[in-house]
Amino acid sequence: MTCRFVHDKRLGIPLPEFDQEWEDFSVEERGAILLKWETIRGTIPERIKQLEGFIIAKQNKLNVEDDFPTSCALNYEIADLASTINDLHLWFRTHQNVESKRHG
């Protein structure tokens, strides 16, 4: 199989890296890849909850912060975390896209 899952530091989950096109994998290889991805995909909601907790903590700090540069830094960190959550939502839906291609 020429697919490996490599940990993405920003997202906090392993992501697939393919050395060939999806259609070039055998049915068995596709099944093994999807099974591994389903396990990883199942961890995404918990990762999102964790990041949401970080956002809440930063928002609480921002609510009492009087220093403008520090406020700007907190806003940037919140935006970055929100962007990460958005990307995780996209990855969470990736399996659905693969499945719809298989049935379409």
N, C-alpha and C positions, 0 to 999 in steps of 0.2 A: 504494500500500500504506500502510495506516495502522498500521504496527507499526514501532517503532524499538527499537534496542538501546542501552541507556544503561549506562555503566560504574558498577557498584556498588563504592564504595570499600572497604567492609567485606569483601565477598566476593572482590573482586579480579577480577571478571569482568563483562562486559556482561550485563544482564538485559533481557528483552523488555518493552516497554510497548505496550499495545494501545489503540487509540482506538475499537475496535468488538469485538463478540463474535467468537470463533473461527469459529463457524458462518457468519458474515457474510462471511468472506473467500472469494474464489474458490479453486478447486482449485489454480490456478497460484500464487496468492499464498501459500496454505498451504504449498505445496511449497518456495517460496523462503524462507519463514520457517523451516521445518523444516531446510532445508539450512544456513542461517546458524546456527541454534541447534545443529545437530550439530557444526559447527566449534567453536563456543564450548564446548559440552558436552565435547568431546574434551580441553579444557585443564583440566577440573576435577580429574581425578586428580593431575596435576602440582601444581596449586595446593594440594590437600590434603596432598601430601607436603611441600610447602614449609612449610605451617602446622604440620604435625607436627614438623618440624625446629625451629621456633620454640618449640614446647611442650617438646621435649626439652631445649633450651638453658635455658629458664626453670626446668624441673625440676632441672637440674644446679645452677643458681644457688640454688634453694630448698633443696637438700640441704645446702648449706654456709652458709646464711644464719642468723645468730643474732638479727638485729633483727626483733622481732615485727611492727611496721608494714610493714617491707619484705617480710617473709614473706607478710603478708596481701595486699599489692599484687601480688606474684608469683602468688599463688593466684588472685586476681581475673583477672589477665591470662591465666593458663592456662585458666580457665573460659571466658573470652571467646573465646579461640582455639578451644576445643573446641566451643563453640556455633556458631562460624563454620563449622567442619568439618561439623557436623550439618546446617546449612542448605545447604551445598554438596552433601551427599549427597542432600538432598531435591530440589534443583535438578537433580542428575544424573539422578534418576528421572523428572523431569517429562516428558521425551520419551516414555518408556515409557507414561505415562498418556495422553498425546495419541494415541499409536499405538493403544492399546487402545480408545479412544473411536471412532477411525476404523473399527476392525474389528468393534466390538461392536454 
